[in-house]
Amino acid sequence: MKVLDFGLAKVMGPVAASGPPSENSPTLSMAATQAGVILGTAAYMAPEQARGLATDRRADIWAFGVVLYEMIAGKRPFQGEDLTETLASVVRDKPDLSTVPSEVRRLLERCLEKDPKKRLRDISGVALLLELQTAHREAKPTKWPWAVAAVAVLGLAALGAIHLREAPPPVQAVQFSLEAPGDAQFANRYGGYAPSPDGRYVIVTARPMQGSTNMLWLRPLDSLTARALPGTEGGNMPTWSPDSKSIAFEANGELKRIEITGGAALTLCDATNSPVTQTGTWNREGVILFGGHDGLHRVSASGGGAALLTKVDPAKKETGHGYPQFLPDGDRFLYYVESADLNVRGVYASSLKNPSQRQLIVRTSAKGVYVPPRGAFPGYLLWLQDQTLVAQHFDASSLKVEGDPVSVAEEIGLNPGNPMRGAFWASDAGLLIYFSNPQTAGRPIVWVSRDGKQAEAAPDDTVFGVSIAPGAERIAFERVETTAAGGRANRDIWIRELTRGIMTRLTFDPARDVAPRWSPDGKQVAFSSDREGGVYQLYVKDASGSGQEQRVTEGPNAKILIDWTKDGKYLLFREQNPTTDRDLMAVPLDGDRKAFPVVVTPFLESTGAVSPDGRWVAYASNDSGRNEIYIQAFPAPGVNGPKGRWQVSSGGGYDVKWKSDGKELYFESLDGKMMAAAIQAGPEGVHADTPRALFSADFATTSLHEFDVTPDGQRFLLMLRPKIQDSGEKLTVVSNWQAALRK
């Protein structure tokens, strides 16, 4: 059936391909008891019944109102060409009461209220409303009250006959699809959406097709449209308050809160040093938890600083804690532990009172979601077996899963860079939402000339982290594969010869190998890998594929390769420091190979590149509140160069590269453009011309190595955002999903 404008909706079992005209008002009889069949007569169903939600005697009040309206007005209040349109009319349309006598207008308004909470609660109220309406009527009494009373008796008799013949319909599962709002696309398929606890709304993170600024959009499930929430620009990772009235979200290094009715966003805490990398949870005492690479963090819903609650254990190869979810008592919570050790990875339970103690609930390679008991449904834990979403009975008091897992949905999306981010979530009210196999295998890459014209398609369209070799005859990149062991997403480094079209695999270790960079002579490739202890370190290997990888770095902190200096002496990398977060470091390839700091601040230094002459480093930092591009002396201010730093960008910037002569700098703007700035550097410092836009790039996201440039600065290899409008990607929504579980 068609539900508003959400897209195609279908019941969870076989139904006829089309329905008869609505004037026949087809009845879905009680004989059709398979899962997903909605029981009743379409034109007389209450909105909650048409949507497959739980019903009570207020649905009977609605049906009485429909019968009464039809007998007075001579037509049905809700009509359509077929079954689909009739049900849509029930959910959407407001009945025309202009031709109904005033004596019964108020009664019909109360009976046909779409919100069951506002509807007349008991049939005994009919007589009272009629008496009140008649008593307040100043005109001469007419025959209408007697006619209305007669109609009421007939309507009640009809309803009584129906309910003697049929049992109350069971709650049914209804599935439909939700498209991105307006001229936008979903911005985060793994943590950028959430159903409200009461099941009335879905919040999604979306960005314009041709832009790069996220925003949160609110979609009422009984509305035709979604609306953007002003004040959520740059927002991501939404978390609902338990009363479904507020949303907490991350934006530009801060955790914020906003009411869904509108108003200014309130900053709860600075999250620069503890980035909100995972969707959070919010209890009735006003405590919010959110996940990060260093553990779970705690903050008050009224504001204040964030405090580390749980801490990752490097001895257990842990790399992050995420997706916390409070249990009903508001003290205990579930959360996911990501680890390179399959025996550690999984969903755990802990508590605010004793966060250092935890209990394993289930081993899985992605997050779990708890759904509390509701009506006849017990509590469940939703989790992933590979890409199959399963439900298992879960007792929140004893913290035990019971029985066998039951399949709920297939081909749930997994994030290749962070497997814990399974593309699904659920609400307390029985609303399940998920993406089926979203585009995770890579992103399109293209060659683009300096004037913005696409020169040619790149030879492979399933890549991450591109790097052009000296001479521009080869490229190195990451390809993603999924291993059988726990569904872990695996990346390896590959090389493609552009002239011959030959592609060869460079790394074979069953781990994640990322961020390739070529040596200045093109004979070697450096990269990062988490193959030893689950912590990313730097490695170097011959581009021919011969020999073994040489490990370059040591230590407990993750290191992601940024650049290989043109003199071949240093590797520039980004280190994840638990105290100062992301810093830029360098390691010499000769001597003791002891790493040293390049840019270390309390803020995020995410990308960088060393100038061809080895005297300057350009990098991105968010110390102003957003990422901007700066230049300072390399290896540090005052060492082989003047002190200080010079800002290049003025409207934000991210990934950065140098022209081979050092006279021009390229970077991606935050609104999806390739920028260029002329650079003059000397003993007194750096002068940067005002950056100019070369072309719109529509980058995939603000991540590392989204582009590279040929030495002459004339051709760019770009990693672009997938064209969601072409793929038809939609968010699947299932109400009352428990009713469709296979027994």
C-alpha positions in Angstrom: 0.0 0.0 0.0 1.1 3.6 -0.4 1.7 5.4 2.9 1.8 9.2 2.3 4.8 10.0 0.2 7.3 7.8 1.9 7.5 5.5 -1.1 6.5 2.0 -1.7 4.9 0.3 1.3 4.1 -3.3 1.6 2.6 -5.7 4.1 4.8 -8.5 5.3 2.9 -11.2 3.5 1.2 -11.9 0.1 -1.6 -9.6 -0.9 -3.5 -9.0 -4.2 -1.7 -6.9 -6.7 -4.5 -4.4 -6.8 -7.7 -3.7 -5.0 -11.3 -3.2 -6.2 -12.7 0.4 -6.3 -13.1 2.0 -3.0 -16.9 2.2 -3.4 -16.8 -1.5 -2.8 -14.6 -0.8 0.3 -12.8 -4.2 0.3 -12.8 -6.0 3.6 -9.6 -7.9 4.6 -11.3 -10.7 6.4 -10.3 -12.5 9.5 -9.7 -15.6 7.4 -6.5 -14.1 6.1 -4.4 -14.5 9.2 -0.9 -14.6 7.7 1.5 -12.0 9.0 1.2 -8.6 7.6 -2.5 -8.7 6.5 -4.5 -5.8 8.0 -7.9 -6.9 9.1 -11.0 -4.8 8.6 -12.8 -2.7 6.0 -10.5 -0.1 4.5 -12.9 2.9 4.5 -13.8 2.3 8.2 -10.3 1.7 9.6 -8.9 4.1 12.1 -5.6 5.8 11.1 -3.6 3.7 13.6 -5.2 0.5 12.2 -4.4 1.5 8.6 -0.8 2.1 9.6 -0.6 -1.3 11.3 -0.2 0.1 14.8 -1.7 -1.2 18.0 -5.5 -0.6 18.3 -8.0 -0.5 21.1 -11.7 0.5 21.5 -11.0 4.0 20.2 -10.7 2.4 16.8 -14.4 1.4 17.2 -15.2 5.0 18.1 -13.6 6.0 14.8 -15.6 3.4 12.8 -18.8 4.6 14.5 -18.0 8.2 13.4 -17.5 7.0 9.8 -20.9 5.2 9.8 -22.7 8.2 11.4 -21.1 10.6 8.8 -22.1 8.3 5.9 -25.7 8.0 7.1 -26.1 11.8 7.5 -24.0 13.1 4.6 -24.9 10.3 2.1 -21.2 9.7 1.3 -18.1 8.3 2.9 -15.7 10.7 4.5 -12.7 8.8 3.2 -12.5 7.6 -0.4 -10.1 6.6 -3.1 -9.7 4.9 -6.4 -8.6 1.7 -4.8 -7.6 0.1 -1.5 -4.3 2.0 -1.4 -5.8 5.4 -1.9 -8.6 4.7 0.5 -6.1 3.8 3.3 -4.0 6.9 2.4 -7.2 9.0 2.6 -7.9 7.6 6.1 -4.4 8.6 7.3 -4.2 11.9 5.5 -7.5 13.6 4.8 -9.7 15.7 7.0 -13.4 15.0 6.6 -15.6 17.8 5.3 -18.1 18.6 8.1 -19.5 21.8 6.5 -22.7 20.0 5.4 -23.3 18.2 8.7 -25.8 19.7 11.1 -24.3 21.6 14.0 -26.0 19.2 16.5 -23.6 16.4 15.5 -20.6 18.3 14.2 -18.8 18.3 17.5 -19.6 14.6 18.0 -18.1 13.8 14.6 -15.0 15.9 15.3 -14.4 13.9 18.5 -15.1 10.6 16.8 -12.9 11.3 13.7 -9.9 12.7 15.5 -6.8 11.1 13.9 -4.8 11.1 17.1 -6.4 8.4 19.3 -5.4 10.2 22.4 -7.7 13.1 21.5 -10.5 10.9 20.2 -13.7 10.2 22.2 -12.6 7.4 24.6 -15.9 5.6 25.2 -19.2 5.2 23.3 -21.1 6.3 26.4 -19.9 9.8 25.6 -22.0 10.0 22.5 -25.3 10.7 24.3 -23.6 13.3 26.5 -22.2 15.2 23.5 -25.5 15.2 21.8 -27.3 16.5 24.9 -24.7 19.3 25.3 -25.0 20.3 21.6 -28.8 20.4 21.8 -28.8 22.4 25.0 -26.6 25.1 23.6 -28.6 25.4 20.4 -30.7 28.6 20.6 -32.7 28.0 17.5 -36.0 26.2 17.4 -35.6 22.4 18.0 -35.7 20.4 14.9 -36.0 16.7 14.0 -32.2 16.3 13.8 -31.6 15.2 17.4 -34.1 12.4 17.0 -32.6 11.4 13.7 -29.1 11.5 15.2 -30.2 9.3 18.0 -31.7 6.8 15.6 -28.6 6.8 13.5 -26.5 6.2 16.6 -28.6 3.2 17.5 -28.2 1.8 14.0 -24.5 2.5 14.0 -23.9 0.8 17.3 -26.0 -2.2 16.2 -23.9 -2.5 13.1 -20.6 -2.3 15.0 -21.9 -4.9 17.5 -22.7 -7.3 14.7 -19.3 -6.8 13.2 -17.5 -7.5 16.5 -19.6 -10.5 17.4 -18.5 -11.9 14.0 -14.8 -11.0 14.1 -12.1 -11.1 16.7 -10.1 -7.9 17.3 -7.3 -7.7 14.6 -3.8 -8.4 15.8 -1.0 -5.9 15.5 0.6 -6.3 12.1 4.0 -5.3 10.6 3.9 -2.8 7.8 7.0 -2.0 5.8 7.6 1.1 3.6 10.5 3.1 2.3 11.7 6.6 3.2 13.5 8.8 0.7 15.9 11.6 1.5 14.1 14.9 2.1 13.8 17.4 -0.8 16.8 18.0 -3.0 19.1 16.2 -0.6 20.7 12.8 0.1 21.4 10.8 3.2 24.7 12.0 4.8 25.4 9.2 7.2 23.9 5.7 6.7 25.3 4.3 9.9 24.5 6.8 12.6 22.8 9.7 10.9 19.1 8.7 11.6 17.0 7.6 14.5 13.3 6.9 15.2 11.8 8.7 18.2 11.0 6.6 21.3 7.3 7.2 20.8 7.5 6.0 17.2 6.0 9.2 15.8 9.1 10.7 14.1 12.3 9.8 12.3 15.2 12.2 12.4 17.7 11.9 9.5 21.0 13.6 8.6 21.0 14.9 5.0 23.0 17.2 2.8 22.2 19.0 -0.5 23.1 17.1 -3.6 25.6 19.7 -4.6 26.7 20.7 -1.1 28.6 19.3 1.8 26.9 20.8 4.8 24.8 18.3 6.8 21.5 19.2 8.5 19.0 17.4 10.6 15.6 16.8 9.2 12.5 15.8 11.1 10.0 13.5 9.5 6.6 13.0 11.2 5.3 9.6 10.1 1.8 11.0 9.7 3.0 14.0 7.6 3.6 14.4 3.8 6.9 16.2 4.2 10.1 16.5 6.3 11.3 19.8 7.6 14.8 20.9 8.3 15.7 22.0 11.8 17.4 25.4 11.8 20.4 25.5 14.0 21.5 22.0 13.2 23.9 22.9 10.3 26.8 20.5 10.3 24.8 18.2 12.5 25.3 14.4 12.7 24.8 11.5 15.1 21.3 12.4 16.4 20.1 11.1 19.8 16.5 11.4 21.1 15.4 12.5 24.5 13.3 9.8 26.3 10.2 12.0 25.9 10.7 12.4 22.1 10.8 16.2 22.5 14.5 17.0 22.1 17.5 15.9 20.1 21.2 15.8 21.0 23.6 15.9 18.1 27.2 16.5 17.1 28.2 19.6 15.1 31.6 21.1 14.4 33.3 19.5 17.4 30.5 20.2 19.9 27.6 18.2 21.4 24.4 20.2 21.0 20.7 20.0 22.0 17.7 21.3 20.2 13.9 21.1 20.7 12.0 19.6 17.8 9.5 22.4 18.0 12.2 24.9 17.2 14.5 27.4 18.9 18.2 27.9 19.3 20.5 25.0 19.7 22.1 24.7 23.1 25.8 23.6 23.3 26.1 20.9 25.9 29.9 20.4 25.8 33.0 20.8 23.7 33.8 17.5 22.1 37.0 18.5 20.2 39.1 16.2 22.3 36.5 13.5 22.6 34.8 13.5 19.2 31.2 12.2 19.0 31.9 9.3 16.7 28.9 7.1 17.6 25.2 7.7 18.2 24.4 8.2 21.9 21.7 7.5 24.4 19.7 9.6 26.9 18.0 8.5 30.1 15.1 10.1 32.1 17.5 11.6 34.7 19.1 13.7 32.0 22.3 11.8 31.5 23.6 11.5 27.9 26.2 8.9 26.8 28.1 9.1 23.5 30.8 6.9 22.0 34.3 7.6 20.8 37.7 6.1 19.9 38.8 6.4 23.6 35.6 5.1 25.2 32.1 6.2 26.2 31.6 9.8 27.5 29.0 11.2 29.9 27.5 14.6 29.9 24.4 16.2 31.4 21.4 17.1 29.1 21.5 20.6 30.6 25.2 21.1 29.7 28.6 21.0 31.3 31.8 19.2 30.4 32.0 15.7 29.2 33.7 13.0 31.3 35.2 9.7 30.2 33.0 6.9 31.5 34.5 3.7 30.0 38.0 3.4 28.7 39.3 1.3 25.8 41.8 -1.4 26.8 44.8 -1.5 24.4 45.8 -4.8 26.0 42.6 -6.3 24.5 43.2 -4.6 21.1 40.2 -2.3 21.6 39.8 0.6 19.2 36.6 2.2 20.3 33.4 2.0 22.4 30.2 3.1 20.7 26.4 2.9 20.3 25.4 3.0 24.0 21.8 2.4 24.9 20.2 2.8 28.3 18.2 -0.1 29.7 14.8 0.6 31.4 16.3 1.2 34.9 18.3 4.2 33.5 21.5 3.1 35.2 22.6 0.0 33.2 23.3 0.3 29.5 24.5 -1.7 26.5 27.3 -0.6 24.3 29.6 -2.0 21.6 33.3 -2.8 22.0 35.3 -2.7 18.8 38.5 -4.7 18.9 40.9 -6.5 16.5 40.4 -9.6 18.7 37.3 -11.4 17.6 37.0 -12.9 21.1 36.7 -9.4 22.6 34.5 -7.7 20.0 30.8 -7.6 20.8 27.9 -6.0 22.8 28.5 -5.6 26.5 26.4 -4.3 29.5 27.7 -2.0 32.2 26.3 0.7 34.5 26.7 4.3 35.5 27.4 3.2 39.1 30.2 0.8 38.1 31.3 1.5 34.6 34.6 -0.4 35.0 32.7 -3.7 35.2 31.1 -5.1 32.1 29.4 -8.2 31.0 29.5 -9.7 27.5 26.0 -10.1 26.0 26.7 -11.4 22.5 29.8 -11.6 20.2 29.1 -9.7 16.9 31.0 -7.5 14.5 28.5 -4.7 14.7 26.4 -2.8 17.3 23.3 -4.2 19.0 20.0 -2.5 19.7 17.7 -3.2 22.6 14.0 -3.0 22.2 12.0 -3.2 25.4 8.8 -5.3 25.9 5.7 -3.8 24.4 2.2 -5.2 24.6 2.4 -8.9 23.8 5.9 -8.6 22.5 8.8 -9.5 24.8 12.1 -7.6 25.0 14.5 -8.2 22.1 18.2 -7.6 21.2 18.7 -6.8 17.6 22.2 -7.6 16.3 24.0 -8.7 13.2 25.2 -12.1 12.0 27.3 -11.1 9.1 24.8 -8.8 7.2 21.7 -10.5 8.5 19.7 -8.6 11.2 18.5 -11.0 13.8 16.3 -10.7 16.9 16.8 -12.6 20.1 14.8 -12.5 23.3 16.6 -10.4 25.9 15.7 -10.0 29.6 17.0 -6.6 30.7 16.7 -7.5 34.4 19.0 -10.6 34.1 21.0 -9.4 31.2 20.5 -12.7 29.4 19.6 -13.5 25.8 17.2 -16.4 25.4 16.2 -18.8 22.7 17.5 -18.8 19.1 18.1 -15.8 17.0 15.3 -15.1 14.4 16.0 -13.4 11.1 14.5 -10.0 10.7 16.1 -8.5 7.5 18.9 -9.4 5.1 21.8 -7.5 3.6 22.1 -4.8 6.2 24.8 -2.3 5.4 28.2 -2.4 7.1 30.7 0.5 7.2 34.0 -0.9 5.7 36.1 1.5 7.8 34.3 0.9 11.0 32.3 -2.4 11.1 30.6 -1.6 14.4 28.4 0.8 12.4 25.7 -1.5 11.2 23.1 0.5 9.2 20.1 -0.1 11.5 18.3 1.3 14.5 15.0 0.8 16.4 12.7 2.6 18.8 10.8 1.6 21.9 7.5 1.9 20.0 8.3 -0.9 17.6 9.7 1.1 14.7 12.7 -0.4 12.9 14.7 1.5 10.3 17.7 0.3 8.2 19.6 0.5 5.0 19.9 -2.6 2.8 23.5 -3.0 1.6 24.3 0.7 1.2 27.2 1.6 -1.1 30.2 0.6 1.0 32.4 -1.0 -1.7 34.0 2.3 -2.7 33.5 5.6 -4.4 33.7 6.7 -8.0 37.0 8.3 -9.0 37.5 10.5 -12.1 40.2 12.5 -13.8 39.3 16.2 -14.0 41.2 18.9 -15.8 42.1 22.2 -14.1 39.1 23.9 -15.8 36.7 21.4 -14.3 36.1 19.2 -17.3 36.1 15.5 -16.8 38.9 14.3 -18.9 38.2 10.6 -18.5 36.8 8.0 -16.2 39.2 6.5 -13.8 40.1 2.9 -14.4 38.5 1.5 -11.2 35.4 2.8 -9.4 35.6 0.9 -6.1 38.4 2.6 -4.2 39.3 4.7 -1.2 42.4 6.8 -0.6 43.9 7.6 -4.0 47.6 8.4 -4.6 49.3 9.3 -8.0 52.8 7.9 -8.5 55.6 10.2 -9.8 55.3 10.4 -13.5 51.5 9.9 -13.2 51.7 6.5 -14.9 50.4 4.6 -11.9 48.0 5.1 -9.0 47.8 3.3 -5.7 44.5 3.0 -3.8 42.6 0.9 -1.2 40.1 -1.8 -2.2 37.6 -3.2 0.2 36.8 -6.8 0.8 34.7 -8.5 3.5 36.2 -11.6 5.2 34.2 -14.5 6.4 35.4 -14.1 9.9 32.7 -12.2 11.6 32.0 -10.1 8.5 35.0 -7.9 9.2 35.6 -5.3 6.4 39.1 -5.7 5.1 41.1 -3.3 3.0 44.2 -3.9 0.9 46.5 -1.7 -1.2 46.4 -2.1 -5.0 48.3 -0.6 -7.8 47.0 0.2 -11.3 49.2 0.9 -14.3 47.3 3.5 -16.3 48.9 2.9 -19.7 48.4 -0.9 -19.8 45.4 -1.1 -17.6 47.0 -3.8 -15.4 45.9 -3.9 -11.7 48.0 -5.8 -9.1 47.4 -6.4 -5.4 50.3 -5.1 -3.2 49.2 -6.3 0.3 47.7 -9.6 1.4 47.6 -9.5 5.2 44.1 -10.2 6.6 43.9 -6.7 8.2 43.0 -3.2 7.1 45.7 -1.6 5.0 45.0 2.1 4.3 46.3 5.5 3.1 48.9 4.6 0.5 51.6 7.2 -0.4 54.3 6.8 -3.1 58.1 7.3 -2.4 59.6 10.2 -4.4 61.3 7.7 -6.8 58.2 5.6 -7.3 59.9 2.4 -6.2 58.1 2.0 -2.8 54.6 2.5 -1.3 54.1 3.4 2.3 50.8 2.8 4.1 49.1 2.3 7.5 47.9 -1.1 8.8 46.3 -2.4 11.9 47.7 -5.9 11.4 49.7 -6.0 14.7 47.6 -5.6 17.9 44.8 -3.8 16.1 46.7 -0.5 16.3 47.5 1.3 13.0 51.3 1.6 12.4 53.2 2.7 9.3 54.7 0.2 6.8 56.8 0.4 3.6 56.8 -2.1 0.8 58.5 -2.3 -2.7 56.0 -1.3 -5.4 57.0 -4.3 -7.4 55.5 -6.5 -4.7 58.7 -8.3 -3.8 59.9 -8.6 -0.3 58.2 -8.1 3.0 56.6 -5.0 4.5 58.9 -3.1 6.8 57.3 -1.7 9.9 58.4 1.9 10.6 56.7 3.0 13.8 55.9 1.7 17.3 53.8 2.7 20.2 50.2 2.4 21.5 48.6 5.2 19.4 47.0 4.7 16.0 49.0 6.3 13.1 47.5 7.1 9.7 49.9 8.1 6.9 49.6 11.6 5.5 52.6 12.2 3.2 56.1 11.1 2.1 58.4 14.1 1.8 59.9 14.7 -1.6 63.5 14.3 -0.3 62.5 10.8 0.8 63.7 11.3 4.4 60.4 11.5 6.4 56.9 10.1 6.6 54.3 12.6 7.8 51.4 11.0 9.7 48.5 11.7 11.9 48.5 10.2 15.4 45.5 9.6 17.6 46.6 10.8 21.0 44.3 10.1 24.0 45.3 13.5 25.5 45.5 15.9 22.5 43.5 13.9 20.0 44.7 14.1 16.4 48.3 15.5 16.0 50.7 15.7 13.1 53.9 13.8 13.6 56.9 12.7 11.4 59.2 9.8 11.5 62.7 9.7 9.8 63.3 6.7 7.6 67.0 6.6 8.6 68.7 6.3 12.0 66.7 5.5 15.1 63.3 6.2 13.4 62.1 8.1 16.4 58.9 10.0 15.7 58.8 13.7 16.6 56.0 16.3 16.8 55.1 18.6 13.9 51.8 20.1 14.9 50.5 19.2 18.4 47.6 21.2 19.8 44.4 20.4 21.8 42.5 20.6 18.5 42.1 18.3 15.5 44.9 18.3 12.9 43.5 16.0 10.3 45.4 16.3 7.0 48.7 17.8 5.8 51.4 17.8 3.2 55.1 18.8 3.2 56.2 21.3 0.5 58.5 19.9 -2.3 61.5 21.8 -0.9 60.9 20.2 2.5 60.7 23.5 4.4 57.0 24.0 5.0 54.0 21.9 6.0 50.4 22.8 5.0 47.7 21.3 7.2 44.1 21.4 8.3 43.1 22.3 11.9 39.8 23.1 13.6 41.1 25.3 16.3 38.9 28.2 15.0 35.8 26.0 15.3 36.0 24.6 11.7 38.7 23.2 9.6 41.0 25.8 8.0 44.2 25.4 6.0 47.5 26.8 7.6 51.2 26.7 6.7 54.1 26.7 9.1 57.8 25.8 8.9 58.8 22.1 8.8 59.6 20.2 10.9 58.5 22.9 13.4 58.3 26.7 13.7 61.7 28.1 14.3 63.5 25.0 13.1 64.9 25.5 9.6 62.3 28.3 9.1 60.6 31.3 10.7 58.3 31.0 13.7 54.6 31.4 13.4 51.9 30.1 11.0 50.0 31.6 8.1 46.3 30.9 7.3 45.6 30.1 3.7 41.8 29.4 3.6 39.1 31.8 4.7 35.9 29.8 4.3 37.1 26.4 5.5 39.3 23.7 4.0 40.3 20.1 4.3 42.5 17.7 2.3 45.6 19.5 1.0 48.3 18.9 -1.7 51.2 20.9 -3.2 52.1 21.6 -6.8 55.6 20.1 -7.6 57.3 23.6 -7.7 55.8 24.6 -4.3 54.2 27.7 -5.8 50.6 26.6 -5.5 48.5 24.8 -2.9 45.3 22.9 -3.5 42.7 22.0 -1.0 39.0 21.0 -0.9 36.6 23.6 0.5 33.9 22.6 2.9 31.2 23.4 0.3 32.6 20.9 -2.2 35.0 23.0 -4.4 38.6 22.4 -5.5 40.5 25.5 -4.4 43.9 26.8 -5.4 46.1 29.4 -3.8 49.4 30.9 -5.0 52.1 30.6 -2.4 55.3 32.7 -1.9 57.5 31.4 0.9 60.8 32.9 2.0 63.0 33.5 5.1 60.4 36.0 6.5 57.5 33.6 6.2 54.6 32.8 3.8 52.4 34.9 1.6 49.3 33.2 0.3 47.0 34.8 -2.3 43.3 34.7 -1.9 42.2 31.1 -2.8 40.1 30.8 -5.9 37.8 28.0 -6.9 38.9 25.9 -9.8 35.7 23.8 -10.1 33.0 22.1 -8.0 34.2 18.7 -6.9 31.3 17.2 -4.9 33.7 15.3 -2.7 32.6 12.1 -1.0 33.1 13.4 2.5 35.8 15.2 4.6 38.1 12.3 4.8 41.8 11.7 4.0 43.2 11.4 0.5 40.0 12.2 -1.4 42.0 13.7 -4.2 45.5 13.8 -5.7 47.1 16.1 -8.4 49.6 15.6 -11.1 53.0 17.3 -10.6 52.1 20.1 -13.1 48.8 20.9 -11.3 46.8 20.3 -14.5 44.9 17.1 -13.8 43.2 16.0 -10.6 42.2 12.5 -9.6 39.0 12.9 -7.5 37.1 10.5 -5.3 33.5 11.7 -5.5 30.4 11.1 -3.5 28.2 8.3 -4.9 25.2 9.6 -6.9 22.4 8.6 -4.5 19.7 9.9 -6.8 20.9 7.4 -9.4 21.1 4.5 -7.0 17.6 5.1 -5.6 18.8 4.5 -2.1 16.1 4.6 0.5 15.7 4.0 4.2 13.5 1.0 5.0 11.0 1.6 7.8 9.0 -1.3 9.5 6.4 -0.6 12.1 5.6 -3.4 14.5 8.5 -5.5 13.1 8.1 -8.0 15.9 4.8 -9.2 14.4 6.6 -10.4 11.3 9.2 -12.6 13.0 9.4 -16.1 11.6 8.5 -18.6 14.4 
